[in-house]
Amino acid sequence: MNAGADLAVDLVVLAVVALAAFRGWRRGGTALVLSLAGAVAGVLLGGWLATWWDASSTVALVVAIVVGGLIGLGAGRRLADALASRGGGRMARPHLLERVVGVVAHGGLALVVCVAIGTALVAIGPAGLGQAVRGSSVLTATAAHLPTPTQVADRVPGLDRVVAVGGAS
């Protein structure tokens, strides 16, 4: 184990999260939260519709989940834009609560994305980098608090077939 490489991975992850949190402070978080909520709702609705329409088709399920997620993401973004225009357009300086929501939402999303990228690097990246990612205390602690693919699959109707086909658990 190389403690220097582990520390470097931790510092890169913390820098990415800090930059995302700063962006959230400057821009606010309502648009991001509504967009993500729309995407999650779209994925759930797409999964439900696909299993209702053709419960045996994994392809229909994946397409419905992706399309549902994209439509939900767009709907959430449109809702955020409508709320912003109701308040006189995009705010140049968000109020304190909007800034706090932005810090949490942007920083949290950046951390989850770093965990996903780290997982991919462990699976298909160079061995030394994969070992450094495994040794990262920030990514390890974060991953321990995130749901597993199986737990996520239990929430989305039919997604258990995709997780089983992909072999992730």
PEWOHU-V268126 format. One record per run of one state. SS is the DSSP state (hx for helix, st for strand, lp for the rest). FROM is the first residue (numbers start at 0). TO is the last residue. If there is no record, write none. Layout:
BEGIN
ss: <SS:SS>
from: <FROM:FROM>
to: <TO:TO>
END
This chain:
BEGIN
ss: <lp:hx:lp:hx:lp:hx:lp:hx:lp:hx:lp:hx:lp:hx:lp:hx:lp>
from: <0:2:27:29:53:57:86:95:124:126:134:136:145:148:155:158:166>
to: <1:26:28:52:56:85:94:123:125:133:135:144:147:154:157:165:168>
END
